[in-house]
Structure formats: structure tokens, C-alpha cells
Amino acid sequence: MPTFPPHGLIAEFCDELVAHDLPDLPTDRRAEVVAFTLRRIAGLPSPMRLGVGAVAAFVGVLGTVVGLRRLVGVVATRPLPLLGEYVRLVRSLVYAYVWETWPDTATSGRAVVRR
């Protein structure tokens, strides 16, 4: 049975946004961040989940048309109405999880080794 919001679309967008914002974050950590983001969005109140799902579906269609990587590059750098709020929601969850879980992470996503 399909879920709403569409987890696949949110996961793809989140993964690409993390790759854009934190290109040096290891793949296993990126997968953990995406899973966390999906759990948090699934826990939103129904009206918010409905809105996030509608925007995620729209972003999914746009990503299919123009390419997800290109779309993320645009929406990550330009605060577009409504899409900018979606980016901000996902980004805030990502950043909070990364720096709460791995506080020594560099701004590129690389793990900083302290000596």
C-alpha cells in the first residue's frame, strides 16, 4: 500500500540535497540521515504531512522533467516560494541530525579527525 507523503520521492530529494550540501558525507551516514528525515516527516501532524507530500509530489515531477540534480542545485541556492520551505524543512532535519550525531563533521560533510 502506498504511503503519503511519498517516501520514495522525499528520500530521493533528501539524498540529493545532502549530496549537494555535504558532498563529503560518507554514503552510510547519508543513508542514516535520509532515514532520520523520513521518520521525522512521517511523524508530522496530518495537515502538515499532506502539504509536505503535495510539495514532494510536485518536486518529484519537476525532478523527472529537468533532472533531480539540476533541480536541487536550483532550489538549494534560490529561496523559491513554497519549494524553499520544503528545502528548509529537509535541510533543517539533515543539519540537526548530522551535527548532533557527528559533531566533528566539517561543513563539507567530511569527518574531522582530532589529534
Secondary structure, 3 states (H helix, E strand, C coil): CCCCCCHHHHHHHHHHHHHHHCCCCCHHHHHHHHHHHHHHHHCCCHHHHHHHHHHHHHHHHHHHHHCHHHHHHHHHHCCCCCHHHHHHHHHHHHHHHHHHHCCCECCCCCECCCC
